[in-house]
Structure formats: C-alpha cells, structure tokens
Amino acid sequence: MENCTLVYGHELLGRKDITPMDLLVGLLILAFCSLQIAFGFVNLWILWNVKIFYNSFGTILATRALVDMSSSVLHICYSSYVTISQRADYSPYMAIVAGYLGYILAGMSCSMHVFLAVNRFTSVYFPLQYRIIFKKENCVRITTVTFIAIIIAFIIPFTFIPCNLIGYSASHYGYIMLDCRKPEEKRPFHFGRFLHVACGALLCFGAIVIDTATIRKLYVLKKTKQICNNTHFKVKVRFTMQSFCQNIPMFIELVLLTLGDSSPDSSKAFNVTLSFLVTRFTDFVNSTTIIVFNPEARKFLQSRARLFPTSSISSSRNIYVLPGNNTLNC
C-alpha cells in the first residue's frame, strides 16, 4: 500500500533491498564501462600518434570515442551506482535526465557510425572528391548539426508526446517508459518503439547497405586490378571492414531494444536488461576494433610497451607512417 503514495515515476527508483542480481548487473555495467573508458583513452592515444589516422576517418573515430566515453562516465556515475545501491531516496527526474542523456549519446554514437560508413563509401567511389567532401571544416559542421538535431529529435517527442517520458530504472536494469500520470489516460503514440525501429531500419540497416556496397566496390577494384597503390588499398579494406564489423553488435543491440520495448512489464524484463548490457558491451567492443584491424596501431602500442620500463622516455610524439608515404588519402 505504501507504493501507492509514491510520486510519479517511482518505478524508476530502487527497491531499497539489494539482491545478488542487482550486484551482478551493476558490476557488469561498471566493468564494461570502465573497460570502454580505458580503451577509449588508448584509441585517442593511437589516433593522436599514428599517421594513417590523420584524416577524416580518424576524426570521426575520435569523435565517436569521446561520445562513447561520455556515455560510459554517465553509466558508471549513475546507472551502475543506483543499480548496486537500489536507493529510492532521490527524485525520479534524475532517472529521467539520465535516460535522456543516455539516449542522446547513444544516438550520437550511432550517427557517427553511419558517418564512418559514408566516409568509407566516399573514399572508394569518389576518391578525387573525398578530401574536399570530408575536409576538417565539413566534419565539424556535420558533427555539430547532427548533435543539435539529435537533441531536438529526442527531447521534444519524449517530453511533449503524452505518456512518453523515459528514464533509467534501477530496479528494471534498463530504460523504461513511464505509465501515464492518470490511470484513465492512454499513450497516443509510443515514440520509443518508433525510435528503435527507425534507427534499426534507417541507420543500422543503412550502414550495413553502405558498407556492403563499399566492400563490393573494393572487390571489383581488386579483381580488375584497378589499384594504383596496393598499400593504400589494403588500408582502405581494413578501414571498411572495421566499420562493417561494428554493424553486427549494433544491429543485435537495436533488435533487443525493440523487443524490450522500454516496458516495465515482467514479461519483457529479460530483454530490457539484456539490451542495456549488450549496449554497454557494444561500446566496449567498438573501442577495441582500431587495435584488432590495424597493425599500425598494434605496432605503436608494442613500441610504447617496450619503452615503458626505461627510465627516460622522449615526450615527443612518435609518428608512424606507411613505408614511403608522408600522407595518406584514406
């Protein structure tokens, strides 16, 4: 009966009683986010020092790394903490703000992934125009406009469409949509469901189509021997495969979000929890791809590891380039 007197949004708060599952989920969130931040710093270190990333592809990767690191900080400071502690002595609006920030950062990360796919597509299909289209000023403009558009596109519908407020629930281990304030009210439109389907159809599936078209073009160039520089071509292939492989966890993540439907119902509890954990794991996996797909990155890290035990290490930047090249149009 006490729950009936709780303020609107009480389902976003903790239960006060901590269970082993609370600890498990909270610690998994903490672990994935901590690993993502650690590898995120490694990503930025590599992008700052390795020459092949001195281009728009590297700029987009750096932007995405910063976005994902910001998301991880949010989930370490809020999501993992409230999940482990199961506190209920704070305003539900804190959970709503955390939900909004989480969705905005996830949308920005997803958009940067599509931007990567378009970048690879342009470098292969329009190599002469690539540097003009993706010059630094254009990248900054596109990133800024995208960020503003995502904020507007997420905040306005979630806030002003009746019964569509969303937040992170400590007791449900994921994002859930609040019920209407009045029992007799009905939700006119489920924006969260629309958002998940739209992102899956337009952004995720769109990135897969773009990357597939890029891979096909690379295959044709290889088969017809229309390659003027084999070293640059191999870099293009690796960059494209790096982008393509990131589609897989992102697609799984969106499928689980759609199945979970941001619902507090017990029948969808597993999908809500799994989708949130998979999203955190996806951010971590994305932070490792630059090392997995690029031997230049591994070579740089290995060289720094060999230097680390020595007493005197040069503070100057070590720039790694491809043999015989000072610039790389990738």
VEXDOSE-470459 format. One record per residue (C-alpha): residue in one letter; x, y, z; chain. Coordinates in Angstrom, 1 decimal, padded with zeros to 4 digits. Layout:
BEGIN
pt rest = A&xx = X&yy = Y&zz = Z&kette = A
...
***
This chain:
BEGIN
pt rest = M&xx = 000.0&yy = 000.0&zz = 000.0&kette = A
pt rest = E&xx = 002.9&yy = 002.3&zz = 000.6&kette = A
pt rest = N&xx = 003.8&yy = 002.2&zz = -003.0&kette = A
pt rest = C&xx = 000.5&yy = 003.8&zz = -003.9&kette = A
pt rest = T&xx = 001.6&yy = 007.0&zz = -002.2&kette = A
pt rest = L&xx = 004.9&yy = 007.3&zz = -004.1&kette = A
pt rest = V&xx = 005.5&yy = 010.1&zz = -006.5&kette = A
pt rest = Y&xx = 005.1&yy = 009.8&zz = -010.2&kette = A
pt rest = G&xx = 008.0&yy = 007.8&zz = -011.7&kette = A
pt rest = H&xx = 008.6&yy = 005.6&zz = -008.6&kette = A
pt rest = E&xx = 009.2&yy = 002.6&zz = -010.9&kette = A
pt rest = L&xx = 012.5&yy = 004.3&zz = -011.9&kette = A
pt rest = L&xx = 013.8&yy = 004.2&zz = -008.3&kette = A
pt rest = G&xx = 015.4&yy = 001.3&zz = -006.5&kette = A
pt rest = R&xx = 013.7&yy = -001.2&zz = -004.3&kette = A
pt rest = K&xx = 015.8&yy = -000.4&zz = -001.2&kette = A
pt rest = D&xx = 016.5&yy = -004.1&zz = -000.8&kette = A
pt rest = I&xx = 019.7&yy = -005.3&zz = -002.6&kette = A
pt rest = T&xx = 019.7&yy = -008.7&zz = -004.3&kette = A
pt rest = P&xx = 022.5&yy = -010.7&zz = -005.9&kette = A
pt rest = M&xx = 021.1&yy = -009.9&zz = -009.3&kette = A
pt rest = D&xx = 021.4&yy = -006.1&zz = -008.5&kette = A
pt rest = L&xx = 025.0&yy = -006.6&zz = -007.7&kette = A
pt rest = L&xx = 025.7&yy = -008.7&zz = -010.8&kette = A
pt rest = V&xx = 024.1&yy = -006.3&zz = -013.2&kette = A
pt rest = G&xx = 025.5&yy = -003.2&zz = -011.6&kette = A
pt rest = L&xx = 029.0&yy = -004.7&zz = -011.6&kette = A
pt rest = L&xx = 028.7&yy = -005.7&zz = -015.2&kette = A
pt rest = I&xx = 027.7&yy = -002.2&zz = -016.1&kette = A
pt rest = L&xx = 030.7&yy = -000.9&zz = -014.1&kette = A
pt rest = A&xx = 033.1&yy = -003.4&zz = -015.7&kette = A
pt rest = F&xx = 032.0&yy = -002.8&zz = -019.3&kette = A
pt rest = C&xx = 032.0&yy = 001.0&zz = -018.9&kette = A
pt rest = S&xx = 035.4&yy = 001.0&zz = -017.2&kette = A
pt rest = L&xx = 036.9&yy = -001.1&zz = -019.9&kette = A
pt rest = Q&xx = 035.4&yy = 001.1&zz = -022.6&kette = A
pt rest = I&xx = 036.9&yy = 004.3&zz = -021.0&kette = A
pt rest = A&xx = 040.3&yy = 002.6&zz = -020.7&kette = A
pt rest = F&xx = 040.3&yy = 001.5&zz = -024.3&kette = A
pt rest = G&xx = 038.8&yy = 004.9&zz = -025.3&kette = A
pt rest = F&xx = 041.9&yy = 006.6&zz = -024.0&kette = A
pt rest = V&xx = 044.0&yy = 004.1&zz = -025.9&kette = A
pt rest = N&xx = 042.0&yy = 004.9&zz = -029.0&kette = A
pt rest = L&xx = 042.7&yy = 008.6&zz = -028.6&kette = A
pt rest = W&xx = 046.4&yy = 008.0&zz = -028.0&kette = A
pt rest = I&xx = 046.6&yy = 005.9&zz = -031.1&kette = A
pt rest = L&xx = 044.7&yy = 008.4&zz = -033.2&kette = A
pt rest = W&xx = 047.0&yy = 011.2&zz = -031.9&kette = A
pt rest = N&xx = 050.2&yy = 009.4&zz = -032.8&kette = A
pt rest = V&xx = 049.6&yy = 007.1&zz = -035.8&kette = A
pt rest = K&xx = 049.9&yy = 008.8&zz = -039.2&kette = A
pt rest = I&xx = 047.3&yy = 006.7&zz = -041.1&kette = A
pt rest = F&xx = 044.6&yy = 008.2&zz = -038.9&kette = A
pt rest = Y&xx = 045.5&yy = 011.8&zz = -039.8&kette = A
pt rest = N&xx = 042.4&yy = 012.1&zz = -041.9&kette = A
pt rest = S&xx = 038.6&yy = 012.4&zz = -041.6&kette = A
pt rest = F&xx = 038.2&yy = 008.7&zz = -040.7&kette = A
pt rest = G&xx = 040.4&yy = 009.3&zz = -037.7&kette = A
pt rest = T&xx = 038.5&yy = 012.5&zz = -036.8&kette = A
pt rest = I&xx = 035.2&yy = 010.6&zz = -036.8&kette = A
pt rest = L&xx = 036.7&yy = 007.7&zz = -034.8&kette = A
pt rest = A&xx = 037.9&yy = 010.2&zz = -032.2&kette = A
pt rest = T&xx = 034.5&yy = 011.9&zz = -032.0&kette = A
pt rest = R&xx = 032.8&yy = 008.6&zz = -031.5&kette = A
pt rest = A&xx = 035.3&yy = 007.5&zz = -028.9&kette = A
pt rest = L&xx = 034.6&yy = 010.7&zz = -026.9&kette = A
pt rest = V&xx = 030.9&yy = 010.2&zz = -027.2&kette = A
pt rest = D&xx = 031.1&yy = 006.6&zz = -026.0&kette = A
pt rest = M&xx = 033.4&yy = 007.6&zz = -023.2&kette = A
pt rest = S&xx = 030.9&yy = 010.3&zz = -022.1&kette = A
pt rest = S&xx = 028.2&yy = 007.6&zz = -022.1&kette = A
pt rest = S&xx = 030.3&yy = 005.3&zz = -020.0&kette = A
pt rest = V&xx = 031.0&yy = 008.0&zz = -017.5&kette = A
pt rest = L&xx = 027.3&yy = 008.6&zz = -017.2&kette = A
pt rest = H&xx = 026.6&yy = 004.9&zz = -016.6&kette = A
pt rest = I&xx = 029.4&yy = 004.5&zz = -014.1&kette = A
pt rest = C&xx = 028.3&yy = 007.5&zz = -012.1&kette = A
pt rest = Y&xx = 024.6&yy = 006.9&zz = -012.3&kette = A
pt rest = S&xx = 023.3&yy = 003.6&zz = -013.7&kette = A
pt rest = S&xx = 025.8&yy = 001.2&zz = -012.1&kette = A
pt rest = Y&xx = 025.6&yy = 003.1&zz = -008.8&kette = A
pt rest = V&xx = 021.8&yy = 003.2&zz = -008.4&kette = A
pt rest = T&xx = 021.6&yy = -000.5&zz = -009.6&kette = A
pt rest = I&xx = 024.1&yy = -001.7&zz = -007.0&kette = A
pt rest = S&xx = 022.7&yy = 000.5&zz = -004.2&kette = A
pt rest = Q&xx = 019.0&yy = 000.3&zz = -005.1&kette = A
pt rest = R&xx = 018.4&yy = 003.6&zz = -003.4&kette = A
pt rest = A&xx = 015.0&yy = 005.2&zz = -003.5&kette = A
pt rest = D&xx = 015.6&yy = 008.5&zz = -001.8&kette = A
pt rest = Y&xx = 016.1&yy = 010.7&zz = -004.9&kette = A
pt rest = S&xx = 013.9&yy = 012.3&zz = -007.4&kette = A
pt rest = P&xx = 012.7&yy = 010.2&zz = -010.4&kette = A
pt rest = Y&xx = 013.6&yy = 013.2&zz = -012.6&kette = A
pt rest = M&xx = 017.2&yy = 012.3&zz = -012.0&kette = A
pt rest = A&xx = 016.5&yy = 009.0&zz = -013.7&kette = A
pt rest = I&xx = 014.7&yy = 010.8&zz = -016.5&kette = A
pt rest = V&xx = 017.6&yy = 013.1&zz = -017.1&kette = A
pt rest = A&xx = 019.9&yy = 010.1&zz = -017.1&kette = A
pt rest = G&xx = 017.7&yy = 008.4&zz = -019.6&kette = A
pt rest = Y&xx = 017.6&yy = 011.5&zz = -021.9&kette = A
pt rest = L&xx = 021.4&yy = 011.8&zz = -021.8&kette = A
pt rest = G&xx = 021.9&yy = 008.1&zz = -022.4&kette = A
pt rest = Y&xx = 019.6&yy = 008.2&zz = -025.4&kette = A
pt rest = I&xx = 021.2&yy = 011.3&zz = -026.9&kette = A
pt rest = L&xx = 024.7&yy = 009.9&zz = -026.5&kette = A
pt rest = A&xx = 023.6&yy = 006.6&zz = -028.0&kette = A
pt rest = G&xx = 022.0&yy = 008.4&zz = -030.9&kette = A
pt rest = M&xx = 025.1&yy = 010.4&zz = -031.5&kette = A
pt rest = S&xx = 027.3&yy = 007.3&zz = -031.4&kette = A
pt rest = C&xx = 025.0&yy = 005.6&zz = -033.9&kette = A
pt rest = S&xx = 025.1&yy = 008.6&zz = -036.2&kette = A
pt rest = M&xx = 028.9&yy = 008.7&zz = -036.1&kette = A
pt rest = H&xx = 028.9&yy = 005.0&zz = -037.1&kette = A
pt rest = V&xx = 026.8&yy = 005.8&zz = -040.2&kette = A
pt rest = F&xx = 029.1&yy = 008.8&zz = -040.8&kette = A
pt rest = L&xx = 032.0&yy = 006.3&zz = -040.8&kette = A
pt rest = A&xx = 030.2&yy = 004.1&zz = -043.4&kette = A
pt rest = V&xx = 029.5&yy = 007.1&zz = -045.6&kette = A
pt rest = N&xx = 033.2&yy = 008.2&zz = -045.2&kette = A
pt rest = R&xx = 034.4&yy = 004.8&zz = -046.4&kette = A
pt rest = F&xx = 031.9&yy = 004.8&zz = -049.3&kette = A
pt rest = T&xx = 033.1&yy = 008.2&zz = -050.5&kette = A
pt rest = S&xx = 036.8&yy = 007.3&zz = -050.3&kette = A
pt rest = V&xx = 036.2&yy = 004.3&zz = -052.5&kette = A
pt rest = Y&xx = 033.6&yy = 005.6&zz = -055.0&kette = A
pt rest = F&xx = 034.7&yy = 009.2&zz = -055.2&kette = A
pt rest = P&xx = 038.4&yy = 009.2&zz = -054.3&kette = A
pt rest = L&xx = 039.1&yy = 012.5&zz = -056.0&kette = A
pt rest = Q&xx = 036.4&yy = 014.4&zz = -054.2&kette = A
pt rest = Y&xx = 037.0&yy = 012.7&zz = -050.9&kette = A
pt rest = R&xx = 039.3&yy = 015.2&zz = -049.4&kette = A
pt rest = I&xx = 037.1&yy = 018.1&zz = -050.4&kette = A
pt rest = I&xx = 033.9&yy = 016.5&zz = -049.1&kette = A
pt rest = F&xx = 035.4&yy = 015.3&zz = -045.8&kette = A
pt rest = K&xx = 037.7&yy = 018.3&zz = -045.1&kette = A
pt rest = K&xx = 038.0&yy = 019.2&zz = -041.4&kette = A
pt rest = E&xx = 035.6&yy = 022.1&zz = -041.6&kette = A
pt rest = N&xx = 032.8&yy = 020.0&zz = -043.1&kette = A
pt rest = C&xx = 033.4&yy = 017.2&zz = -040.5&kette = A
pt rest = V&xx = 033.0&yy = 019.8&zz = -037.7&kette = A
pt rest = R&xx = 029.8&yy = 021.2&zz = -039.3&kette = A
pt rest = I&xx = 028.2&yy = 017.8&zz = -039.8&kette = A
pt rest = T&xx = 029.1&yy = 016.7&zz = -036.3&kette = A
pt rest = T&xx = 027.7&yy = 019.9&zz = -034.7&kette = A
pt rest = V&xx = 024.5&yy = 019.8&zz = -036.8&kette = A
pt rest = T&xx = 024.0&yy = 016.1&zz = -036.1&kette = A
pt rest = F&xx = 024.4&yy = 016.6&zz = -032.3&kette = A
pt rest = I&xx = 021.9&yy = 019.5&zz = -032.3&kette = A
pt rest = A&xx = 019.4&yy = 017.6&zz = -034.4&kette = A
pt rest = I&xx = 019.6&yy = 014.5&zz = -032.1&kette = A
pt rest = I&xx = 019.0&yy = 016.6&zz = -029.0&kette = A
pt rest = I&xx = 015.9&yy = 018.2&zz = -030.6&kette = A
pt rest = A&xx = 014.6&yy = 014.9&zz = -032.1&kette = A
pt rest = F&xx = 014.9&yy = 013.1&zz = -028.8&kette = A
pt rest = I&xx = 013.9&yy = 015.6&zz = -026.2&kette = A
pt rest = I&xx = 010.9&yy = 017.1&zz = -027.9&kette = A
pt rest = P&xx = 009.0&yy = 013.9&zz = -028.6&kette = A
pt rest = F&xx = 009.9&yy = 012.2&zz = -025.3&kette = A
pt rest = T&xx = 008.8&yy = 015.3&zz = -023.4&kette = A
pt rest = F&xx = 005.8&yy = 016.6&zz = -025.2&kette = A
pt rest = I&xx = 004.1&yy = 013.5&zz = -026.5&kette = A
pt rest = P&xx = 001.8&yy = 012.4&zz = -023.6&kette = A
pt rest = C&xx = 002.9&yy = 009.4&zz = -021.6&kette = A
pt rest = N&xx = 006.3&yy = 009.1&zz = -023.3&kette = A
pt rest = L&xx = 008.7&yy = 010.1&zz = -020.5&kette = A
pt rest = I&xx = 011.6&yy = 007.6&zz = -020.3&kette = A
pt rest = G&xx = 014.3&yy = 007.1&zz = -017.8&kette = A
pt rest = Y&xx = 016.8&yy = 004.6&zz = -016.4&kette = A
pt rest = S&xx = 015.2&yy = 002.2&zz = -013.9&kette = A
pt rest = A&xx = 017.4&yy = 000.9&zz = -011.1&kette = A
pt rest = S&xx = 015.0&yy = -002.0&zz = -010.4&kette = A
pt rest = H&xx = 014.4&yy = -002.9&zz = -014.1&kette = A
pt rest = Y&xx = 018.1&yy = -002.6&zz = -015.1&kette = A
pt rest = G&xx = 017.4&yy = -000.5&zz = -018.2&kette = A
pt rest = Y&xx = 015.4&yy = 002.3&zz = -019.9&kette = A
pt rest = I&xx = 011.7&yy = 002.1&zz = -019.3&kette = A
pt rest = M&xx = 008.8&yy = 004.3&zz = -020.4&kette = A
pt rest = L&xx = 006.7&yy = 005.7&zz = -017.6&kette = A
pt rest = D&xx = 002.9&yy = 005.0&zz = -017.5&kette = A
pt rest = C&xx = 000.5&yy = 007.9&zz = -017.9&kette = A
pt rest = R&xx = 000.1&yy = 010.1&zz = -014.9&kette = A
pt rest = K&xx = -003.7&yy = 009.3&zz = -014.8&kette = A
pt rest = P&xx = -004.9&yy = 005.7&zz = -014.9&kette = A
pt rest = E&xx = -007.6&yy = 006.6&zz = -017.4&kette = A
pt rest = E&xx = -005.1&yy = 008.1&zz = -019.9&kette = A
pt rest = K&xx = -003.7&yy = 006.1&zz = -022.8&kette = A
pt rest = R&xx = -000.5&yy = 006.5&zz = -024.6&kette = A
pt rest = P&xx = -001.3&yy = 008.0&zz = -028.0&kette = A
pt rest = F&xx = 002.0&yy = 007.1&zz = -029.6&kette = A
pt rest = H&xx = 004.9&yy = 005.0&zz = -028.5&kette = A
pt rest = F&xx = 007.9&yy = 007.2&zz = -029.5&kette = A
pt rest = G&xx = 010.4&yy = 004.8&zz = -028.0&kette = A
pt rest = R&xx = 009.2&yy = 001.9&zz = -030.2&kette = A
pt rest = F&xx = 009.2&yy = 004.1&zz = -033.2&kette = A
pt rest = L&xx = 012.7&yy = 005.3&zz = -032.4&kette = A
pt rest = H&xx = 014.1&yy = 001.8&zz = -032.1&kette = A
pt rest = V&xx = 012.5&yy = 000.6&zz = -035.3&kette = A
pt rest = A&xx = 013.5&yy = 003.8&zz = -037.2&kette = A
pt rest = C&xx = 017.1&yy = 003.6&zz = -036.0&kette = A
pt rest = G&xx = 017.3&yy = 000.0&zz = -036.9&kette = A
pt rest = A&xx = 015.8&yy = 000.4&zz = -040.4&kette = A
pt rest = L&xx = 017.4&yy = 003.7&zz = -041.4&kette = A
pt rest = L&xx = 020.7&yy = 004.0&zz = -039.5&kette = A
pt rest = C&xx = 021.8&yy = 000.4&zz = -038.7&kette = A
pt rest = F&xx = 020.5&yy = -001.3&zz = -041.9&kette = A
pt rest = G&xx = 021.6&yy = 001.8&zz = -043.9&kette = A
pt rest = A&xx = 025.1&yy = 001.5&zz = -042.6&kette = A
pt rest = I&xx = 025.1&yy = -002.2&zz = -043.5&kette = A
pt rest = V&xx = 024.0&yy = -001.5&zz = -047.0&kette = A
pt rest = I&xx = 026.6&yy = 001.3&zz = -047.5&kette = A
pt rest = D&xx = 029.4&yy = -000.9&zz = -046.1&kette = A
pt rest = T&xx = 028.3&yy = -003.8&zz = -048.3&kette = A
pt rest = A&xx = 028.4&yy = -001.5&zz = -051.4&kette = A
pt rest = T&xx = 031.8&yy = -000.3&zz = -050.4&kette = A
pt rest = I&xx = 033.1&yy = -003.9&zz = -049.9&kette = A
pt rest = R&xx = 031.7&yy = -004.8&zz = -053.3&kette = A
pt rest = K&xx = 033.5&yy = -001.9&zz = -055.0&kette = A
pt rest = L&xx = 036.8&yy = -002.8&zz = -053.3&kette = A
pt rest = Y&xx = 036.4&yy = -006.4&zz = -054.6&kette = A
pt rest = V&xx = 035.8&yy = -005.1&zz = -058.1&kette = A
pt rest = L&xx = 038.8&yy = -002.9&zz = -057.9&kette = A
pt rest = K&xx = 040.9&yy = -005.8&zz = -056.7&kette = A
pt rest = K&xx = 039.6&yy = -008.2&zz = -059.3&kette = A
pt rest = T&xx = 040.0&yy = -005.8&zz = -062.2&kette = A
pt rest = K&xx = 043.4&yy = -004.7&zz = -060.9&kette = A
pt rest = Q&xx = 042.4&yy = -001.0&zz = -060.9&kette = A
pt rest = I&xx = 044.8&yy = -000.4&zz = -057.9&kette = A
pt rest = C&xx = 047.5&yy = 002.2&zz = -058.2&kette = A
pt rest = N&xx = 048.8&yy = 001.8&zz = -054.7&kette = A
pt rest = N&xx = 048.5&yy = -001.6&zz = -053.0&kette = A
pt rest = T&xx = 049.4&yy = -000.3&zz = -049.6&kette = A
pt rest = H&xx = 046.7&yy = 002.4&zz = -049.6&kette = A
pt rest = F&xx = 044.2&yy = -000.2&zz = -050.9&kette = A
pt rest = K&xx = 044.9&yy = -002.5&zz = -048.0&kette = A
pt rest = V&xx = 044.3&yy = 000.3&zz = -045.6&kette = A
pt rest = K&xx = 041.0&yy = 001.1&zz = -047.3&kette = A
pt rest = V&xx = 040.0&yy = -002.5&zz = -047.0&kette = A
pt rest = R&xx = 040.9&yy = -002.6&zz = -043.3&kette = A
pt rest = F&xx = 039.1&yy = 000.6&zz = -042.5&kette = A
pt rest = T&xx = 036.0&yy = -000.6&zz = -044.3&kette = A
pt rest = M&xx = 036.0&yy = -004.0&zz = -042.6&kette = A
pt rest = Q&xx = 036.4&yy = -002.2&zz = -039.2&kette = A
pt rest = S&xx = 033.3&yy = -000.2&zz = -040.0&kette = A
pt rest = F&xx = 031.4&yy = -003.2&zz = -041.3&kette = A
pt rest = C&xx = 032.1&yy = -005.4&zz = -038.3&kette = A
pt rest = Q&xx = 030.8&yy = -002.8&zz = -035.9&kette = A
pt rest = N&xx = 027.4&yy = -003.2&zz = -037.6&kette = A
pt rest = I&xx = 026.9&yy = -006.6&zz = -036.1&kette = A
pt rest = P&xx = 026.7&yy = -005.8&zz = -032.3&kette = A
pt rest = M&xx = 024.9&yy = -002.6&zz = -033.1&kette = A
pt rest = F&xx = 022.2&yy = -004.5&zz = -035.0&kette = A
pt rest = I&xx = 021.8&yy = -007.0&zz = -032.2&kette = A
pt rest = E&xx = 021.6&yy = -004.1&zz = -029.7&kette = A
pt rest = L&xx = 018.7&yy = -002.5&zz = -031.7&kette = A
pt rest = V&xx = 016.8&yy = -005.8&zz = -032.0&kette = A
pt rest = L&xx = 017.0&yy = -006.3&zz = -028.3&kette = A
pt rest = L&xx = 015.9&yy = -002.7&zz = -027.6&kette = A
pt rest = T&xx = 012.9&yy = -003.2&zz = -029.9&kette = A
pt rest = L&xx = 012.0&yy = -006.5&zz = -028.2&kette = A
pt rest = G&xx = 012.3&yy = -004.9&zz = -024.8&kette = A
pt rest = D&xx = 010.1&yy = -002.0&zz = -025.9&kette = A
pt rest = S&xx = 011.1&yy = 000.1&zz = -022.9&kette = A
pt rest = S&xx = 008.4&yy = -001.8&zz = -021.0&kette = A
pt rest = P&xx = 008.3&yy = -002.3&zz = -017.2&kette = A
pt rest = D&xx = 006.3&yy = -005.5&zz = -017.7&kette = A
pt rest = S&xx = 007.9&yy = -008.6&zz = -016.2&kette = A
pt rest = S&xx = 007.4&yy = -010.4&zz = -019.5&kette = A
pt rest = K&xx = 009.9&yy = -008.1&zz = -021.2&kette = A
pt rest = A&xx = 012.3&yy = -007.7&zz = -018.2&kette = A
pt rest = F&xx = 014.9&yy = -010.0&zz = -019.7&kette = A
pt rest = N&xx = 015.0&yy = -008.2&zz = -023.0&kette = A
pt rest = V&xx = 015.2&yy = -004.8&zz = -021.2&kette = A
pt rest = T&xx = 018.1&yy = -005.9&zz = -019.1&kette = A
pt rest = L&xx = 019.9&yy = -007.7&zz = -021.9&kette = A
pt rest = S&xx = 019.6&yy = -004.8&zz = -024.3&kette = A
pt rest = F&xx = 021.1&yy = -002.4&zz = -021.8&kette = A
pt rest = L&xx = 024.0&yy = -004.7&zz = -021.0&kette = A
pt rest = V&xx = 024.6&yy = -005.5&zz = -024.7&kette = A
pt rest = T&xx = 024.7&yy = -001.8&zz = -025.4&kette = A
pt rest = R&xx = 027.4&yy = -001.3&zz = -022.8&kette = A
pt rest = F&xx = 029.3&yy = -004.3&zz = -024.2&kette = A
pt rest = T&xx = 028.9&yy = -003.0&zz = -027.7&kette = A
pt rest = D&xx = 030.6&yy = 000.3&zz = -026.7&kette = A
pt rest = F&xx = 033.5&yy = -001.7&zz = -025.3&kette = A
pt rest = V&xx = 033.8&yy = -003.8&zz = -028.4&kette = A
pt rest = N&xx = 033.8&yy = -000.8&zz = -030.7&kette = A
pt rest = S&xx = 036.7&yy = 000.7&zz = -028.6&kette = A
pt rest = T&xx = 038.8&yy = -002.4&zz = -029.4&kette = A
pt rest = T&xx = 038.3&yy = -002.5&zz = -033.2&kette = A
pt rest = I&xx = 041.0&yy = 000.0&zz = -034.0&kette = A
pt rest = I&xx = 043.6&yy = -002.3&zz = -032.4&kette = A
pt rest = V&xx = 042.1&yy = -005.5&zz = -033.9&kette = A
pt rest = F&xx = 042.0&yy = -004.3&zz = -037.5&kette = A
pt rest = N&xx = 045.1&yy = -002.1&zz = -037.8&kette = A
pt rest = P&xx = 048.6&yy = -003.5&zz = -037.4&kette = A
pt rest = E&xx = 049.9&yy = 000.1&zz = -037.3&kette = A
pt rest = A&xx = 048.0&yy = 000.6&zz = -034.0&kette = A
pt rest = R&xx = 049.4&yy = -002.6&zz = -032.6&kette = A
pt rest = K&xx = 052.9&yy = -001.7&zz = -033.7&kette = A
pt rest = F&xx = 052.6&yy = 001.6&zz = -031.9&kette = A
pt rest = L&xx = 051.3&yy = 000.1&zz = -028.7&kette = A
pt rest = Q&xx = 054.1&yy = -002.6&zz = -028.8&kette = A
pt rest = S&xx = 056.7&yy = 000.0&zz = -029.3&kette = A
pt rest = R&xx = 055.4&yy = 002.1&zz = -026.3&kette = A
pt rest = A&xx = 055.2&yy = -001.1&zz = -024.2&kette = A
pt rest = R&xx = 058.9&yy = -001.8&zz = -024.9&kette = A
pt rest = L&xx = 059.8&yy = 001.8&zz = -023.9&kette = A
pt rest = F&xx = 057.7&yy = 001.9&zz = -020.8&kette = A
pt rest = P&xx = 060.2&yy = 000.2&zz = -018.4&kette = A
pt rest = T&xx = 063.1&yy = 002.5&zz = -019.4&kette = A
pt rest = S&xx = 064.0&yy = 005.4&zz = -017.2&kette = A
pt rest = S&xx = 064.0&yy = 008.1&zz = -019.9&kette = A
pt rest = I&xx = 061.2&yy = 008.3&zz = -022.5&kette = A
pt rest = S&xx = 061.0&yy = 011.0&zz = -025.0&kette = A
pt rest = S&xx = 058.0&yy = 013.2&zz = -024.6&kette = A
pt rest = S&xx = 057.8&yy = 014.0&zz = -028.3&kette = A
pt rest = R&xx = 055.1&yy = 012.4&zz = -030.4&kette = A
pt rest = N&xx = 056.1&yy = 009.2&zz = -032.3&kette = A
pt rest = I&xx = 054.5&yy = 009.5&zz = -035.7&kette = A
pt rest = Y&xx = 054.1&yy = 006.1&zz = -037.5&kette = A
pt rest = V&xx = 053.7&yy = 006.3&zz = -041.3&kette = A
pt rest = L&xx = 053.3&yy = 003.7&zz = -044.0&kette = A
pt rest = P&xx = 056.6&yy = 002.9&zz = -045.8&kette = A
pt rest = G&xx = 057.4&yy = 005.6&zz = -048.4&kette = A
pt rest = N&xx = 054.4&yy = 007.8&zz = -047.6&kette = A
pt rest = N&xx = 054.0&yy = 011.0&zz = -045.7&kette = A
pt rest = T&xx = 050.3&yy = 011.5&zz = -046.3&kette = A
pt rest = L&xx = 047.5&yy = 009.0&zz = -046.7&kette = A
pt rest = N&xx = 044.3&yy = 009.8&zz = -048.6&kette = A
pt rest = C&xx = 042.1&yy = 007.2&zz = -047.0&kette = A
***
